[in-house]
Amino acid sequence: MTRKDTLVLRDAVFLEHDPGPGHPENAARLQAVFDDLDRHAVPGTRCAAPVPAAAEQLRRVHSAGHVERVAASAGRPRVQLDPDTATSERSYEAARRAAGAALTATEATLDGSADGAFALVRPPGHHAEADAAMGFCLFNNVAVAAAHAVAELDCRRVLVLDPDVHHGNGTQHAFWDRADVLYVSSHRWPFYPGTGAESEIGAGPGAGFNVNLPLPAGMGDGEYAYVYRAVVDPIVAEYEPDLILVSAGFDTWHRDPLGGMAVTAEGFAALAGLFQGWAARHCPGRLVFALEGGYDPAGVIAGVRSTLEVVTGARTPPEEFERPVAPAAVEVAERVRRRLAPHWAGLRS
């Protein structure tokens, strides 16, 4: 069977969101990615523009008051929504289209018109709470897409993977007591925003469906690949997702000014290979990436290109790394496995 192209969602409006002078989440980081792909397109991809998310789609995750507050910023030169998060004249439109890109990507993979998708968006989303902007994020793009997939697209089990260096507090809280969305986050710990301890596993019907992998600073390619294989692989095999959404943060890059981790392009490729393998086994073609953090443009370029090359088959991801896995990562994996073993049979062996 002929492989369909991977869909890349992009829009010039994402470059018009301006959170202020000197802000690390600036247009240059995404412009660098656009320029790189324009110079050297990844074979097997095609680009499209997203449709803005509708208010009712945003309200599956956010309160009506929050949606209205962000909407009220439209056309205003500066509105400070939290200490790190501000808007400009076109930020509301950019945020609507960022959430819309995640929705468009999800719909395209589920209706079979694309073999995977990558939403190249800003502002990012995974810190946005139900009733508040936070951590550079206005609307929670991936959470909006996950909620839409369950409500409208007949998905019974959605897997959200979040390898951004920061914990996705907004996504965790959106699905805290639900089993139809399994949330997995690897992140530096302790670190902003202060959530994401391994003891945070969900509640009620969602107990065990919230997986946190809190890693110390300095972890690199081998450590990230190890914790996902040791902890997440058995869970995914048991969960059998209908759709995989990835909060694709590349601030684990070894030269990122905010991250403090040591991941290289090879590490990004390795994770993309793992995620692609899980999709191939459980939900072929239904793998969606949406850009989150990453504050060195070179790192964002490396992450996006590595990911697209792996999912299109243009690059073979590494299976091993020369450096031994740090004992600290092994200890984290063992603790998380013990914590979640009552909820997942695959972690009891």
C-alpha positions, -999 to +999 in steps of 0.1 A: +000+000+000+013+035-009+022+056+021+004+088+025+023+120+032+028+133+068+009+165+072+028+196+085+005+224+098+019+260+097+007+295+095+023+329+093+000+342+121+021+321+146+049+345+140+028+375+150+023+364+186+047+387+206+049+381+243+074+410+247+110+422+242+136+396+251+111+368+258+125+333+252+093+322+235+097+344+205+089+342+168+126+336+158+125+301+172+096+291+148+108+312+119+141+292+120+121+260+116+101+274+087+133+286+070+150+252+075+120+233+060+117+258+031+154+253+023+154+215+026+119+200+027+116+165+043+105+141+015+071+126+023+056+157+039+031+182+027+021+215+043-014+229+050-028+258+070-049+251+101-085+261+107-090+282+139-104+263+169-140+271+176-150+284+211-169+252+219-139+231+211-117+252+234-144+250+261-140+212+263-108+220+282-110+256+292-136+276+311-158+300+292-143+328+313-107+319+302-116+318+266-133+352+268-103+367+286-079+356+259-104+367+232-106+402+249-068+406+243-073+407+205-062+440+190-045+452+222-008+459+222-001+441+255-021+422+281-002+404+309-020+372+318+005+358+342+041+368+351+056+348+322+027+351+297+016+381+277-004+388+245-001+412+216-026+423+189-026+390+171-020+366+199-057+355+203-058+346+166-025+328+168-037+308+199-070+298+181-050+286+151-025+268+173-053+248+189-069+245+155-037+231+141-037+203+167-074+196+158-067+197+121-038+173+125-058+149+146-087+148+122-065+142+092-047+113+109-080+098+120-098+101+087-068+086+069-059+115+047-025+118+064+001+094+078+009+113+109+011+150+114+032+178+130+016+211+141+043+237+140+027+262+163+031+289+188+021+299+214+027+265+230+000+249+252+008+223+279+009+247+308-024+263+301-049+254+328-087+253+325-091+288+338-057+304+333-029+311+309+005+300+323+041+294+313+040+311+278+008+291+270-027+305+262-048+275+252-038+239+258-035+227+222-029+190+227-055+188+255-081+204+232-072+179+205-074+149+229-108+160+242-121+165+207-109+130+196-128+114+225-159+136+222-163+137+184-140+112+167-148+079+184-115+075+202-118+055+233-082+056+244-059+085+236-023+085+246-006+119+253+032+119+255+050+149+268+088+149+266+092+187+271+117+196+298+089+211+318+059+192+332+026+197+315+006+207+345-024+219+324-027+186+305-023+165+336-051+184+353-074+183+323-075+145+324-066+138+361-097+116+368-102+101+333-091+068+319-099+076+282-068+099+281-035+084+294-010+112+301+028+105+302+053+132+310+091+131+313+105+163+327+133+178+347+127+176+385+126+197+406+118+224+381+091+248+368+061+245+373+066+224+404+041+197+395+049+162+381+061+142+411+060+104+405+033+102+432+009+121+409-008+092+392-044+104+388-075+098+408-108+080+407-113+064+372-080+080+362-058+064+389-028+050+371-035+069+339-012+097+348+025+088+345+053+111+356+090+105+349+107+132+370+144+133+359+174+151+374+192+177+354+218+166+329+200+136+315+207+128+278+198+106+249+203+072+266+185+082+298+154+094+279+152+064+257+157+041+287+129+055+309+104+054+280+113+018+272+114+006+308+082+023+320+061+035+291+065+007+266+047-019+288+019+005+297+013+014+260+012-023+251-015-028+277-034+004+269-036-001+231-043+036+222-065+046+193-045+078+189-011+092+200-006+129+206+028+143+214+035+176+232+068+179+213+090+201+234+127+203+224+140+222+254+158+191+265+184+201+238+219+201+252+224+238+245+189+250+254+192+282+276+164+271+299+165+233+299+196+220+316+194+186+299+217+170+274+196+155+245+210+157+210+194+152+176+200+115+180+180+115+212+151+133+195+152+107+167+153+078+192+121+091+210+104+097+176+112+061+167+097+048+199+066+068+194+063+058+158+067+021+167+039+023+193+016+040+167+025+013+141+015-015+165-016+001+179-029+029+157-011+031+124-008+066+110-025+081+140+005+099+155+003+137+159+031+160+172+024+196+183+053+219+191+058+230+227+090+244+241+126+248+228+144+281+232+176+275+211+165+278+175+191+252+165+176+228+190+141+233+177+153+228+141+171+196+151+140+183+170+115+190+142+137+177+114+148+146+133+111+138+141+098+143+106+127+123+091+119+094+114+082+093+109+085+096+071+111+068+070+139+091+058+159+084+089+166+053+110+164+061+147+193+048+169+185+019+192+216+022+214+239+049+227+276+047+236+273+063+270+260+040+298+226+050+312+230+071+343+221+053+375+197+081+385+176+074+354+175+037+363+164+046+398+136+068+386+123+041+362+123+015+390+104+038+414+078+047+389+073+011+379+067+001+415+044+030+420+022+021+390+025-017+391-009-020+409-025-004+378-005-020+350+001-058+348+031-052+324+050-034+352+048-063+377+074-086+360 
